[in-house]
Structures are given as C-alpha cells and as structure tokens.
Amino acid sequence: MITGSYNFGVGAWCRSTAKGRIEASMWRFACEAQTAFNKAGGRIVRGLVNRREMGDAQRIGEAELCVSGL
C-alpha cells in the first residue's frame, strides 16, 4: 500500500477506494481496488493496465503481489 501511495500520489491514495477498503479490513478487495489506477492524463494506459493486473506465466502483477501477502 505504501507503493500505491508513492505511485498514485498521496492525495489520490487518501481518496481511493483501496484506502477505504483497508480501513474496513477488506484486504483482498483493497488489493484489487489498486488495479483501478490505470490512467495517465485522463486516458487509460495499456502499460499501467498490464502492470496492475494479476500477472501471467511470465511475471507477477501488482495485484497478485499484494494478495500473496494475505
């Protein structure tokens, strides 16, 4: 979650669904909510979508890394 704050910006993180779900102890849902941060300049960026998702046989995605610690 610290990297989320760093990558998305503290202000965006503080207003995020992921933060709200952490406060509600909904850990897995908080991890999944981080995948919503896939835009830059108001447009969806495919590279961010790939980075945030669960990953594949070649690599681990941010969401998968997050839930692996639960």
PyMOL Python script that loads the backbone (N, CA, C, O; Angstrom):
from pymol import cmd

cmd.read_pdbstr("""\
ATOM      1  N   MET A   1       0.819  -1.193   0.000  1.00  0.00           N
ATOM      2  CA  MET A   1       0.000   0.000   0.000  1.00  0.00           C
ATOM      3  C   MET A   1       0.863   1.258   0.000  1.00  0.00           C
ATOM      4  O   MET A   1       0.447   2.307  -0.492  1.00  0.00           O
ATOM      5  N   ILE A   2       2.045   1.145   0.545  1.00  0.00           N
ATOM      6  CA  ILE A   2       2.963   2.283   0.519  1.00  0.00           C
ATOM      7  C   ILE A   2       3.346   2.608  -0.917  1.00  0.00           C
ATOM      8  O   ILE A   2       3.407   3.779  -1.293  1.00  0.00           O
ATOM      9  N   THR A   3       3.603   1.591  -1.714  1.00  0.00           N
ATOM     10  CA  THR A   3       3.956   1.865  -3.106  1.00  0.00           C
ATOM     11  C   THR A   3       2.786   2.475  -3.857  1.00  0.00           C
ATOM     12  O   THR A   3       2.988   3.287  -4.760  1.00  0.00           O
ATOM     13  N   GLY A   4       1.560   2.097  -3.497  1.00  0.00           N
ATOM     14  CA  GLY A   4       0.386   2.723  -4.107  1.00  0.00           C
ATOM     15  C   GLY A   4       0.360   4.204  -3.834  1.00  0.00           C
ATOM     16  O   GLY A   4       0.105   5.003  -4.735  1.00  0.00           O
ATOM     17  N   SER A   5       0.617   4.573  -2.615  1.00  0.00           N
ATOM     18  CA  SER A   5       0.650   5.988  -2.242  1.00  0.00           C
ATOM     19  C   SER A   5       1.750   6.711  -3.000  1.00  0.00           C
ATOM     20  O   SER A   5       1.548   7.833  -3.465  1.00  0.00           O
ATOM     21  N   TYR A   6       2.886   6.094  -3.125  1.00  0.00           N
ATOM     22  CA  TYR A   6       4.011   6.696  -3.846  1.00  0.00           C
ATOM     23  C   TYR A   6       3.686   6.843  -5.338  1.00  0.00           C
ATOM     24  O   TYR A   6       3.900   7.905  -5.922  1.00  0.00           O
ATOM     25  N   ASN A   7       3.169   5.770  -5.949  1.00  0.00           N
ATOM     26  CA  ASN A   7       2.915   5.775  -7.387  1.00  0.00           C
ATOM     27  C   ASN A   7       1.720   6.628  -7.799  1.00  0.00           C
ATOM     28  O   ASN A   7       1.758   7.272  -8.848  1.00  0.00           O
ATOM     29  N   PHE A   8       0.664   6.642  -6.993  1.00  0.00           N
ATOM     30  CA  PHE A   8      -0.557   7.339  -7.383  1.00  0.00           C
ATOM     31  C   PHE A   8      -0.588   8.766  -6.861  1.00  0.00           C
ATOM     32  O   PHE A   8      -1.350   9.595  -7.358  1.00  0.00           O
ATOM     33  N   GLY A   9       0.222   9.052  -5.880  1.00  0.00           N
ATOM     34  CA  GLY A   9       0.205  10.347  -5.214  1.00  0.00           C
ATOM     35  C   GLY A   9      -0.581  10.237  -3.918  1.00  0.00           C
ATOM     36  O   GLY A   9      -1.599   9.549  -3.857  1.00  0.00           O
ATOM     37  N   VAL A  10      -0.111  10.908  -2.899  1.00  0.00           N
ATOM     38  CA  VAL A  10      -0.726  10.806  -1.575  1.00  0.00           C
ATOM     39  C   VAL A  10      -2.182  11.251  -1.603  1.00  0.00           C
ATOM     40  O   VAL A  10      -3.038  10.597  -1.007  1.00  0.00           O
ATOM     41  N   GLY A  11      -2.476  12.357  -2.288  1.00  0.00           N
ATOM     42  CA  GLY A  11      -3.848  12.852  -2.348  1.00  0.00           C
ATOM     43  C   GLY A  11      -4.797  11.844  -2.977  1.00  0.00           C
ATOM     44  O   GLY A  11      -5.878  11.582  -2.450  1.00  0.00           O
ATOM     45  N   ALA A  12      -4.386  11.284  -4.103  1.00  0.00           N
ATOM     46  CA  ALA A  12      -5.222  10.282  -4.782  1.00  0.00           C
ATOM     47  C   ALA A  12      -5.379   9.044  -3.907  1.00  0.00           C
ATOM     48  O   ALA A  12      -6.464   8.469  -3.827  1.00  0.00           O
ATOM     49  N   TRP A  13      -4.310   8.640  -3.263  1.00  0.00           N
ATOM     50  CA  TRP A  13      -4.377   7.467  -2.389  1.00  0.00           C
ATOM     51  C   TRP A  13      -5.351   7.696  -1.238  1.00  0.00           C
ATOM     52  O   TRP A  13      -6.147   6.815  -0.911  1.00  0.00           O
ATOM     53  N   CYS A  14      -5.291   8.865  -0.629  1.00  0.00           N
ATOM     54  CA  CYS A  14      -6.155   9.155   0.525  1.00  0.00           C
ATOM     55  C   CYS A  14      -7.636   9.159   0.152  1.00  0.00           C
ATOM     56  O   CYS A  14      -8.491   8.904   1.000  1.00  0.00           O
ATOM     57  N   ARG A  15      -7.940   9.447  -1.109  1.00  0.00           N
ATOM     58  CA  ARG A  15      -9.333   9.456  -1.578  1.00  0.00           C
ATOM     59  C   ARG A  15      -9.744   8.135  -2.231  1.00  0.00           C
ATOM     60  O   ARG A  15     -10.874   7.999  -2.701  1.00  0.00           O
ATOM     61  N   SER A  16      -8.836   7.170  -2.261  1.00  0.00           N
ATOM     62  CA  SER A  16      -9.066   5.958  -3.051  1.00  0.00           C
ATOM     63  C   SER A  16      -9.987   4.943  -2.368  1.00  0.00           C
ATOM     64  O   SER A  16     -10.128   4.907  -1.145  1.00  0.00           O
ATOM     65  N   THR A  17     -10.594   4.136  -3.208  1.00  0.00           N
ATOM     66  CA  THR A  17     -11.398   3.009  -2.747  1.00  0.00           C
ATOM     67  C   THR A  17     -10.517   2.018  -1.998  1.00  0.00           C
ATOM     68  O   THR A  17     -10.942   1.434  -1.001  1.00  0.00           O
ATOM     69  N   ALA A  18      -9.304   1.831  -2.472  1.00  0.00           N
ATOM     70  CA  ALA A  18      -8.393   0.891  -1.817  1.00  0.00           C
ATOM     71  C   ALA A  18      -8.169   1.279  -0.361  1.00  0.00           C
ATOM     72  O   ALA A  18      -8.195   0.417   0.518  1.00  0.00           O
ATOM     73  N   LYS A  19      -7.952   2.547  -0.097  1.00  0.00           N
ATOM     74  CA  LYS A  19      -7.747   3.008   1.278  1.00  0.00           C
ATOM     75  C   LYS A  19      -8.988   2.744   2.122  1.00  0.00           C
ATOM     76  O   LYS A  19      -8.885   2.284   3.259  1.00  0.00           O
ATOM     77  N   GLY A  20     -10.154   3.034   1.568  1.00  0.00           N
ATOM     78  CA  GLY A  20     -11.397   2.777   2.297  1.00  0.00           C
ATOM     79  C   GLY A  20     -11.570   1.309   2.631  1.00  0.00           C
ATOM     80  O   GLY A  20     -12.056   0.961   3.707  1.00  0.00           O
ATOM     81  N   ARG A  21     -11.174   0.456   1.711  1.00  0.00           N
ATOM     82  CA  ARG A  21     -11.295  -0.987   1.951  1.00  0.00           C
ATOM     83  C   ARG A  21     -10.280  -1.473   2.976  1.00  0.00           C
ATOM     84  O   ARG A  21     -10.556  -2.416   3.718  1.00  0.00           O
ATOM     85  N   ILE A  22      -9.126  -0.851   3.025  1.00  0.00           N
ATOM     86  CA  ILE A  22      -8.156  -1.196   4.070  1.00  0.00           C
ATOM     87  C   ILE A  22      -8.734  -0.830   5.427  1.00  0.00           C
ATOM     88  O   ILE A  22      -8.667  -1.613   6.374  1.00  0.00           O
ATOM     89  N   GLU A  23      -9.298   0.358   5.513  1.00  0.00           N
ATOM     90  CA  GLU A  23      -9.879   0.796   6.781  1.00  0.00           C
ATOM     91  C   GLU A  23     -11.015  -0.111   7.233  1.00  0.00           C
ATOM     92  O   GLU A  23     -11.295  -0.212   8.427  1.00  0.00           O
ATOM     93  N   ALA A  24     -11.675  -0.774   6.276  1.00  0.00           N
ATOM     94  CA  ALA A  24     -12.755  -1.708   6.596  1.00  0.00           C
ATOM     95  C   ALA A  24     -12.238  -3.143   6.756  1.00  0.00           C
ATOM     96  O   ALA A  24     -13.030  -4.075   6.889  1.00  0.00           O
ATOM     97  N   SER A  25     -10.917  -3.320   6.744  1.00  0.00           N
ATOM     98  CA  SER A  25     -10.269  -4.637   6.853  1.00  0.00           C
ATOM     99  C   SER A  25     -10.684  -5.584   5.728  1.00  0.00           C
ATOM    100  O   SER A  25     -10.774  -6.795   5.930  1.00  0.00           O
ATOM    101  N   MET A  26     -10.931  -5.034   4.563  1.00  0.00           N
ATOM    102  CA  MET A  26     -11.275  -5.828   3.380  1.00  0.00           C
ATOM    103  C   MET A  26     -10.017  -5.931   2.517  1.00  0.00           C
ATOM    104  O   MET A  26      -9.935  -5.314   1.454  1.00  0.00           O
ATOM    105  N   TRP A  27      -9.053  -6.701   2.970  1.00  0.00           N
ATOM    106  CA  TRP A  27      -7.717  -6.699   2.416  1.00  0.00           C
ATOM    107  C   TRP A  27      -7.657  -7.107   0.951  1.00  0.00           C
ATOM    108  O   TRP A  27      -7.063  -6.398   0.139  1.00  0.00           O
ATOM    109  N   ARG A  28      -8.255  -8.224   0.603  1.00  0.00           N
ATOM    110  CA  ARG A  28      -8.184  -8.673  -0.796  1.00  0.00           C
ATOM    111  C   ARG A  28      -8.849  -7.655  -1.721  1.00  0.00           C
ATOM    112  O   ARG A  28      -8.332  -7.364  -2.800  1.00  0.00           O
ATOM    113  N   PHE A  29      -9.983  -7.118  -1.305  1.00  0.00           N
ATOM    114  CA  PHE A  29     -10.674  -6.127  -2.125  1.00  0.00           C
ATOM    115  C   PHE A  29      -9.853  -4.847  -2.259  1.00  0.00           C
ATOM    116  O   PHE A  29      -9.927  -4.164  -3.280  1.00  0.00           O
ATOM    117  N   ALA A  30      -9.077  -4.524  -1.238  1.00  0.00           N
ATOM    118  CA  ALA A  30      -8.182  -3.359  -1.309  1.00  0.00           C
ATOM    119  C   ALA A  30      -7.099  -3.595  -2.353  1.00  0.00           C
ATOM    120  O   ALA A  30      -6.771  -2.698  -3.129  1.00  0.00           O
ATOM    121  N   CYS A  31      -6.547  -4.799  -2.372  1.00  0.00           N
ATOM    122  CA  CYS A  31      -5.539  -5.133  -3.379  1.00  0.00           C
ATOM    123  C   CYS A  31      -6.121  -5.017  -4.785  1.00  0.00           C
ATOM    124  O   CYS A  31      -5.494  -4.460  -5.686  1.00  0.00           O
ATOM    125  N   GLU A  32      -7.305  -5.542  -4.954  1.00  0.00           N
ATOM    126  CA  GLU A  32      -7.941  -5.494  -6.271  1.00  0.00           C
ATOM    127  C   GLU A  32      -8.305  -4.065  -6.667  1.00  0.00           C
ATOM    128  O   GLU A  32      -8.263  -3.723  -7.849  1.00  0.00           O
ATOM    129  N   ALA A  33      -8.659  -3.237  -5.700  1.00  0.00           N
ATOM    130  CA  ALA A  33      -9.027  -1.851  -5.998  1.00  0.00           C
ATOM    131  C   ALA A  33      -7.848  -1.064  -6.548  1.00  0.00           C
ATOM    132  O   ALA A  33      -8.038  -0.103  -7.294  1.00  0.00           O
ATOM    133  N   GLN A  34      -6.643  -1.456  -6.191  1.00  0.00           N
ATOM    134  CA  GLN A  34      -5.472  -0.744  -6.706  1.00  0.00           C
ATOM    135  C   GLN A  34      -5.345  -0.871  -8.214  1.00  0.00           C
ATOM    136  O   GLN A  34      -4.705  -0.033  -8.849  1.00  0.00           O
ATOM    137  N   THR A  35      -5.938  -1.900  -8.800  1.00  0.00           N
ATOM    138  CA  THR A  35      -5.850  -2.069 -10.247  1.00  0.00           C
ATOM    139  C   THR A  35      -6.621  -0.979 -10.992  1.00  0.00           C
ATOM    140  O   THR A  35      -6.461  -0.831 -12.203  1.00  0.00           O
ATOM    141  N   ALA A  36      -7.449  -0.223 -10.288  1.00  0.00           N
ATOM    142  CA  ALA A  36      -8.209   0.862 -10.927  1.00  0.00           C
ATOM    143  C   ALA A  36      -7.315   2.028 -11.332  1.00  0.00           C
ATOM    144  O   ALA A  36      -7.715   2.849 -12.157  1.00  0.00           O
ATOM    145  N   PHE A  37      -6.126   2.116 -10.774  1.00  0.00           N
ATOM    146  CA  PHE A  37      -5.204   3.202 -11.111  1.00  0.00           C
ATOM    147  C   PHE A  37      -4.475   2.836 -12.403  1.00  0.00           C
ATOM    148  O   PHE A  37      -3.340   2.362 -12.376  1.00  0.00           O
ATOM    149  N   ASN A  38      -5.141   3.064 -13.525  1.00  0.00           N
ATOM    150  CA  ASN A  38      -4.583   2.674 -14.817  1.00  0.00           C
ATOM    151  C   ASN A  38      -4.606   3.811 -15.828  1.00  0.00           C
ATOM    152  O   ASN A  38      -4.529   3.577 -17.034  1.00  0.00           O
ATOM    153  N   LYS A  39      -4.713   5.049 -15.336  1.00  0.00           N
ATOM    154  CA  LYS A  39      -4.812   6.198 -16.233  1.00  0.00           C
ATOM    155  C   LYS A  39      -3.674   7.177 -16.012  1.00  0.00           C
ATOM    156  O   LYS A  39      -3.143   7.306 -14.909  1.00  0.00           O
ATOM    157  N   ALA A  40      -3.317   7.856 -17.074  1.00  0.00           N
ATOM    158  CA  ALA A  40      -2.363   8.961 -17.020  1.00  0.00           C
ATOM    159  C   ALA A  40      -2.914  10.039 -17.946  1.00  0.00           C
ATOM    160  O   ALA A  40      -3.211   9.770 -19.109  1.00  0.00           O
ATOM    161  N   GLY A  41      -3.047  11.233 -17.443  1.00  0.00           N
ATOM    162  CA  GLY A  41      -3.597  12.316 -18.249  1.00  0.00           C
ATOM    163  C   GLY A  41      -5.043  12.070 -18.649  1.00  0.00           C
ATOM    164  O   GLY A  41      -5.491  12.544 -19.694  1.00  0.00           O
ATOM    165  N   GLY A  42      -5.782  11.324 -17.814  1.00  0.00           N
ATOM    166  CA  GLY A  42      -7.192  11.050 -18.097  1.00  0.00           C
ATOM    167  C   GLY A  42      -7.440   9.930 -19.091  1.00  0.00           C
ATOM    168  O   GLY A  42      -8.592   9.638 -19.413  1.00  0.00           O
ATOM    169  N   ARG A  43      -6.390   9.303 -19.579  1.00  0.00           N
ATOM    170  CA  ARG A  43      -6.540   8.224 -20.559  1.00  0.00           C
ATOM    171  C   ARG A  43      -5.995   6.922 -19.989  1.00  0.00           C
ATOM    172  O   ARG A  43      -4.985   6.905 -19.286  1.00  0.00           O
ATOM    173  N   ILE A  44      -6.684   5.838 -20.309  1.00  0.00           N
ATOM    174  CA  ILE A  44      -6.215   4.511 -19.887  1.00  0.00           C
ATOM    175  C   ILE A  44      -4.936   4.185 -20.645  1.00  0.00           C
ATOM    176  O   ILE A  44      -4.870   4.313 -21.867  1.00  0.00           O
ATOM    177  N   VAL A  45      -3.930   3.763 -19.904  1.00  0.00           N
ATOM    178  CA  VAL A  45      -2.624   3.420 -20.476  1.00  0.00           C
ATOM    179  C   VAL A  45      -2.446   1.907 -20.374  1.00  0.00           C
ATOM    180  O   VAL A  45      -2.446   1.347 -19.278  1.00  0.00           O
ATOM    181  N   ARG A  46      -2.296   1.263 -21.509  1.00  0.00           N
ATOM    182  CA  ARG A  46      -2.211  -0.197 -21.554  1.00  0.00           C
ATOM    183  C   ARG A  46      -1.068  -0.720 -20.672  1.00  0.00           C
ATOM    184  O   ARG A  46      -1.220  -1.749 -20.014  1.00  0.00           O
ATOM    185  N   GLY A  47       0.049  -0.036 -20.653  1.00  0.00           N
ATOM    186  CA  GLY A  47       1.173  -0.459 -19.817  1.00  0.00           C
ATOM    187  C   GLY A  47       0.808  -0.483 -18.340  1.00  0.00           C
ATOM    188  O   GLY A  47       1.236  -1.376 -17.610  1.00  0.00           O
ATOM    189  N   LEU A  48       0.014   0.499 -17.891  1.00  0.00           N
ATOM    190  CA  LEU A  48      -0.426   0.516 -16.494  1.00  0.00           C
ATOM    191  C   LEU A  48      -1.428  -0.596 -16.224  1.00  0.00           C
ATOM    192  O   LEU A  48      -1.415  -1.201 -15.152  1.00  0.00           O
ATOM    193  N   VAL A  49      -2.297  -0.866 -17.192  1.00  0.00           N
ATOM    194  CA  VAL A  49      -3.241  -1.982 -17.047  1.00  0.00           C
ATOM    195  C   VAL A  49      -2.458  -3.278 -16.862  1.00  0.00           C
ATOM    196  O   VAL A  49      -2.756  -4.061 -15.959  1.00  0.00           O
ATOM    197  N   ASN A  50      -1.463  -3.506 -17.709  1.00  0.00           N
ATOM    198  CA  ASN A  50      -0.651  -4.726 -17.620  1.00  0.00           C
ATOM    199  C   ASN A  50       0.083  -4.811 -16.291  1.00  0.00           C
ATOM    200  O   ASN A  50       0.168  -5.881 -15.689  1.00  0.00           O
ATOM    201  N   ARG A  51       0.607  -3.694 -15.838  1.00  0.00           N
ATOM    202  CA  ARG A  51       1.378  -3.672 -14.595  1.00  0.00           C
ATOM    203  C   ARG A  51       0.511  -3.944 -13.378  1.00  0.00           C
ATOM    204  O   ARG A  51       0.947  -4.627 -12.451  1.00  0.00           O
ATOM    205  N   ARG A  52      -0.704  -3.425 -13.366  1.00  0.00           N
ATOM    206  CA  ARG A  52      -1.566  -3.520 -12.195  1.00  0.00           C
ATOM    207  C   ARG A  52      -2.304  -4.857 -12.080  1.00  0.00           C
ATOM    208  O   ARG A  52      -2.701  -5.244 -10.981  1.00  0.00           O
ATOM    209  N   GLU A  53      -2.490  -5.556 -13.181  1.00  0.00           N
ATOM    210  CA  GLU A  53      -3.307  -6.771 -13.145  1.00  0.00           C
ATOM    211  C   GLU A  53      -2.630  -7.901 -12.383  1.00  0.00           C
ATOM    212  O   GLU A  53      -1.580  -7.708 -11.770  1.00  0.00           O
ATOM    213  N   MET A  54      -3.228  -9.061 -12.426  1.00  0.00           N
ATOM    214  CA  MET A  54      -2.766 -10.201 -11.636  1.00  0.00           C
ATOM    215  C   MET A  54      -1.504 -10.853 -12.174  1.00  0.00           C
ATOM    216  O   MET A  54      -0.909 -11.668 -11.468  1.00  0.00           O
ATOM    217  N   GLY A  55      -1.077 -10.548 -13.346  1.00  0.00           N
ATOM    218  CA  GLY A  55       0.138 -11.142 -13.888  1.00  0.00           C
ATOM    219  C   GLY A  55      -0.172 -12.342 -14.766  1.00  0.00           C
ATOM    220  O   GLY A  55      -1.334 -12.648 -15.030  1.00  0.00           O
ATOM    221  N   ASP A  56       0.864 -13.010 -15.210  1.00  0.00           N
ATOM    222  CA  ASP A  56       0.705 -14.178 -16.072  1.00  0.00           C
ATOM    223  C   ASP A  56       1.881 -15.129 -15.819  1.00  0.00           C
ATOM    224  O   ASP A  56       2.574 -15.004 -14.810  1.00  0.00           O
ATOM    225  N   ALA A  57       2.099 -16.061 -16.720  1.00  0.00           N
ATOM    226  CA  ALA A  57       3.163 -17.046 -16.527  1.00  0.00           C
ATOM    227  C   ALA A  57       4.551 -16.406 -16.552  1.00  0.00           C
ATOM    228  O   ALA A  57       5.505 -16.966 -16.012  1.00  0.00           O
ATOM    229  N   GLN A  58       4.662 -15.237 -17.175  1.00  0.00           N
ATOM    230  CA  GLN A  58       5.962 -14.591 -17.334  1.00  0.00           C
ATOM    231  C   GLN A  58       6.354 -13.691 -16.160  1.00  0.00           C
ATOM    232  O   GLN A  58       7.540 -13.500 -15.892  1.00  0.00           O
ATOM    233  N   ARG A  59       5.358 -13.141 -15.463  1.00  0.00           N
ATOM    234  CA  ARG A  59       5.664 -12.155 -14.429  1.00  0.00           C
ATOM    235  C   ARG A  59       4.552 -12.097 -13.391  1.00  0.00           C
ATOM    236  O   ARG A  59       3.459 -12.618 -13.610  1.00  0.00           O
ATOM    237  N   ILE A  60       4.834 -11.467 -12.276  1.00  0.00           N
ATOM    238  CA  ILE A  60       3.833 -11.270 -11.234  1.00  0.00           C
ATOM    239  C   ILE A  60       3.335  -9.826 -11.331  1.00  0.00           C
ATOM    240  O   ILE A  60       4.136  -8.896 -11.420  1.00  0.00           O
ATOM    241  N   GLY A  61       2.035  -9.642 -11.314  1.00  0.00           N
ATOM    242  CA  GLY A  61       1.449  -8.309 -11.362  1.00  0.00           C
ATOM    243  C   GLY A  61       1.325  -7.710  -9.973  1.00  0.00           C
ATOM    244  O   GLY A  61       1.446  -8.417  -8.972  1.00  0.00           O
ATOM    245  N   GLU A  62       1.083  -6.407  -9.909  1.00  0.00           N
ATOM    246  CA  GLU A  62       0.975  -5.737  -8.610  1.00  0.00           C
ATOM    247  C   GLU A  62      -0.163  -6.285  -7.765  1.00  0.00           C
ATOM    248  O   GLU A  62      -0.005  -6.447  -6.555  1.00  0.00           O
ATOM    249  N   ALA A  63      -1.307  -6.574  -8.376  1.00  0.00           N
ATOM    250  CA  ALA A  63      -2.438  -7.105  -7.615  1.00  0.00           C
ATOM    251  C   ALA A  63      -2.105  -8.480  -7.048  1.00  0.00           C
ATOM    252  O   ALA A  63      -2.438  -8.789  -5.904  1.00  0.00           O
ATOM    253  N   GLU A  64      -1.451  -9.293  -7.851  1.00  0.00           N
ATOM    254  CA  GLU A  64      -1.068 -10.633  -7.396  1.00  0.00           C
ATOM    255  C   GLU A  64      -0.037 -10.560  -6.268  1.00  0.00           C
ATOM    256  O   GLU A  64      -0.114 -11.325  -5.306  1.00  0.00           O
ATOM    257  N   LEU A  65       0.913  -9.657  -6.382  1.00  0.00           N
ATOM    258  CA  LEU A  65       1.896  -9.467  -5.326  1.00  0.00           C
ATOM    259  C   LEU A  65       1.218  -9.035  -4.034  1.00  0.00           C
ATOM    260  O   LEU A  65       1.570  -9.505  -2.952  1.00  0.00           O
ATOM    261  N   CYS A  66       0.251  -8.147  -4.151  1.00  0.00           N
ATOM    262  CA  CYS A  66      -0.476  -7.654  -2.980  1.00  0.00           C
ATOM    263  C   CYS A  66      -1.212  -8.789  -2.271  1.00  0.00           C
ATOM    264  O   CYS A  66      -1.084  -8.939  -1.056  1.00  0.00           O
ATOM    265  N   VAL A  67      -1.973  -9.582  -3.003  1.00  0.00           N
ATOM    266  CA  VAL A  67      -2.754 -10.647  -2.367  1.00  0.00           C
ATOM    267  C   VAL A  67      -1.898 -11.809  -1.895  1.00  0.00           C
ATOM    268  O   VAL A  67      -2.330 -12.589  -1.046  1.00  0.00           O
ATOM    269  N   SER A  68      -0.684 -11.936  -2.435  1.00  0.00           N
ATOM    270  CA  SER A  68       0.175 -13.052  -1.999  1.00  0.00           C
ATOM    271  C   SER A  68       0.603 -12.891  -0.549  1.00  0.00           C
ATOM    272  O   SER A  68       0.967 -13.873   0.098  1.00  0.00           O
ATOM    273  N   GLY A  69       0.565 -11.678  -0.030  1.00  0.00           N
ATOM    274  CA  GLY A  69       0.949 -11.454   1.357  1.00  0.00           C
ATOM    275  C   GLY A  69      -0.181 -11.618   2.345  1.00  0.00           C
ATOM    276  O   GLY A  69       0.027 -11.463   3.548  1.00  0.00           O
ATOM    277  N   LEU A  70      -1.390 -11.932   1.860  1.00  0.00           N
ATOM    278  CA  LEU A  70      -2.543 -12.056   2.758  1.00  0.00           C
ATOM    279  C   LEU A  70      -2.606 -13.415   3.412  1.00  0.00           C
ATOM    280  O   LEU A  70      -3.517 -13.681   4.196  1.00  0.00           O
TER     281      LEU A  70
END
""", "prot")
cmd.dss("prot")
cmd.show_as("cartoon", "prot")
cmd.util.cbc("prot")
cmd.orient("prot")
